[in-house]
Amino acid sequence: MLDGVSLDQLRTFVAAADEGSFSAAGRYLKRTQSAVSESIANLEAQLAVMLFDRRARYPQLTTEGRVLLADARSVVAGVDCMKARAKGISGGLEAELAAVIDVFVPITAIAEAAHAFQGQFPTTPLRLYVEALGSTVQLVMDGRASFGLVGSLPTLPAGLLAERVTGVGFVMVAAATHPLAGHNGIIPREELARHVQLVLTDRTDLSAGRDFGVMSPLTWRLADLFAKHAFLLSGLGWGGMPLHAVAKDMAEGRLVELSIQDVPPGGLQLPISAVYRIDAPPGPAGRWMIDRLKQCSNEVRDRSPVDRGASV
């Protein structure tokens, strides 16, 4: 009976899990509680798996339900992505392509894609914003950007779709003259807490109250990655940076990679995704640009040792 499983049933399953109850899912889907309950029961019968334990006041996901929820999300997101892509393809060419780029993305890679874009869409103007954290998403939500290349905000608001494009190396560094640079072995959290951590911040509410990778109670917050870079070089604190922006400084001894617990040698890979609104997906030019960046994902990674453009 698996062939009879419908997309509507999967959406109802996801809504029930996210909203915490069948009645809340009904309000979200604008349906009655009984309709939600019936849809879930039919899905369980078709899958021959109990998705929710109904013995408590509110239904709780079973172990099997939690596993299958991830599959349901994947199916629903895939269909939404296909619909959004088809809508963009069937629409007319944009009068202007506006996009917002995360400061962590090497701008040289974007410039190379822009060269190809200019040849493909010679009459379409290109407008690029460079932002960080919630600002990359806010411009998309406001409709000022067709899509954003987002990497520094781990959670997205509802109504947005994300397509993985590439990854950017991210390392923890300090100036060679900083006390942490001379530490032997793995630096414990209590030692990190004794020194100022330089943290990237922004002016939107989307990242308000959220600290990403903050390990010290002593923080200086900077809304510009280039300023953070300069402060790191001056020995005013330690912090994380995209590898491409500090590779030359590390090679020439101005900055030192810090060995920190739970951070692998060589740093982390920060995923970069193309994000856009479900109800206003990119048109042909935006869709072309996203696909082009996916094709060039190997070039989007840490290529430029010093990339001033990615730090503004």
Secondary structure as the mmCIF struct_conf table of DSSP 4:
data_model
#
loop_
_struct_conf.conf_type_id
_struct_conf.id
_struct_conf.beg_label_comp_id
_struct_conf.beg_label_asym_id
_struct_conf.beg_label_seq_id
_struct_conf.end_label_comp_id
_struct_conf.end_label_asym_id
_struct_conf.end_label_seq_id
HELX_RH_3T_P HELX_RH_3T_P1 LEU A 2 GLY A 4
HELX_RH_AL_P HELX_RH_AL_P1 LEU A 7 GLU A 19
BEND BEND1 GLY A 20 SER A 21
HELX_RH_AL_P HELX_RH_AL_P2 PHE A 22 LEU A 29
TURN_TY1_P TURN_TY1_P1 LYS A 30 LYS A 30
BEND BEND2 ARG A 31 ARG A 31
HELX_RH_AL_P HELX_RH_AL_P3 GLN A 33 LEU A 47
TURN_TY1_P TURN_TY1_P2 ALA A 48 ALA A 48
BEND BEND3 VAL A 49 VAL A 49
STRN STRN1 PHE A 52 ASP A 53
BEND BEND4 ARG A 55 TYR A 58
STRN STRN2 GLN A 60 LEU A 61
HELX_RH_AL_P HELX_RH_AL_P4 THR A 63 SER A 90
BEND BEND5 GLY A 91 GLY A 91
HELX_LH_PP_P HELX_LH_PP_P1 GLY A 92 GLU A 94
BEND BEND6 ALA A 95 GLU A 96
STRN STRN3 LEU A 97 ASP A 102
TURN_TY1_P TURN_TY1_P3 VAL A 103 PHE A 104
BEND BEND7 VAL A 105 VAL A 105
HELX_RH_AL_P HELX_RH_AL_P5 ILE A 107 GLN A 120
TURN_TY1_P TURN_TY1_P4 PRO A 122 THR A 123
BEND BEND8 THR A 124 THR A 124
STRN STRN4 LEU A 126 GLU A 131
TURN_TY1_P TURN_TY1_P5 LEU A 133 LEU A 133
HELX_RH_AL_P HELX_RH_AL_P6 GLY A 134 MET A 141
TURN_TY1_P TURN_TY1_P6 ASP A 142 GLY A 143
BEND BEND9 ARG A 144 ARG A 144
BEND BEND10 SER A 146 SER A 146
STRN STRN5 PHE A 147 VAL A 150
BEND BEND11 SER A 152 SER A 152
BEND BEND12 PRO A 154 THR A 155
TURN_TY1_P TURN_TY1_P7 ALA A 158 GLY A 159
STRN STRN6 LEU A 160 ALA A 175
TURN_TY1_P TURN_TY1_P8 ALA A 176 THR A 177
BEND BEND13 HIS A 178 HIS A 178
HELX_RH_3T_P HELX_RH_3T_P2 PRO A 179 GLY A 182
BEND BEND14 GLY A 185 GLY A 185
HELX_LH_PP_P HELX_LH_PP_P2 ILE A 186 ILE A 186
STRN STRN7 ILE A 187 ILE A 187
HELX_LH_PP_P HELX_LH_PP_P3 PRO A 188 PRO A 188
HELX_RH_AL_P HELX_RH_AL_P7 ARG A 189 LEU A 192
TURN_TY1_P TURN_TY1_P9 ALA A 193 ARG A 194
BEND BEND15 HIS A 195 HIS A 195
HELX_LH_PP_P HELX_LH_PP_P4 VAL A 196 VAL A 196
STRN STRN8 GLN A 197 LEU A 200
BEND BEND16 ARG A 203 THR A 204
HELX_RH_3T_P HELX_RH_3T_P3 ASP A 205 SER A 207
TURN_TY1_P TURN_TY1_P10 ALA A 208 GLY A 209
BEND BEND17 PHE A 212 GLY A 213
BEND BEND18 PRO A 217 PRO A 217
STRN STRN9 THR A 219 LEU A 222
BEND BEND19 ALA A 223 ALA A 223
HELX_RH_AL_P HELX_RH_AL_P8 LEU A 225 LEU A 233
TURN_TY1_P TURN_TY1_P11 SER A 234 GLY A 235
BEND BEND20 LEU A 236 LEU A 236
STRN STRN10 TRP A 238 TRP A 238
STRN STRN11 GLY A 239 PRO A 242
HELX_RH_AL_P HELX_RH_AL_P9 LEU A 243 ALA A 251
TURN_TY1_P TURN_TY1_P12 GLU A 252 GLY A 253
BEND BEND21 ARG A 254 ARG A 254
STRN STRN12 LEU A 255 GLU A 257
STRN STRN13 ILE A 260 ILE A 260
TURN_TY1_P TURN_TY1_P13 GLN A 261 ASP A 262
BEND BEND22 VAL A 263 VAL A 263
TURN_TY1_P TURN_TY1_P14 PRO A 265 GLY A 266
STRN STRN14 LEU A 268 ARG A 277
TURN_TY1_P TURN_TY1_P15 ILE A 278 ASP A 279
STRN STRN15 ALA A 280 ALA A 280
HELX_RH_AL_P HELX_RH_AL_P10 PRO A 284 GLN A 295
TURN_TY1_P TURN_TY1_P16 CYS A 296 CYS A 296
HELX_RH_AL_P HELX_RH_AL_P11 SER A 297 VAL A 300
BEND BEND23 ARG A 301 ASP A 302
BEND BEND24 PRO A 305 VAL A 306
HELX_RH_3T_P HELX_RH_3T_P4 ARG A 308 SER A 311
#
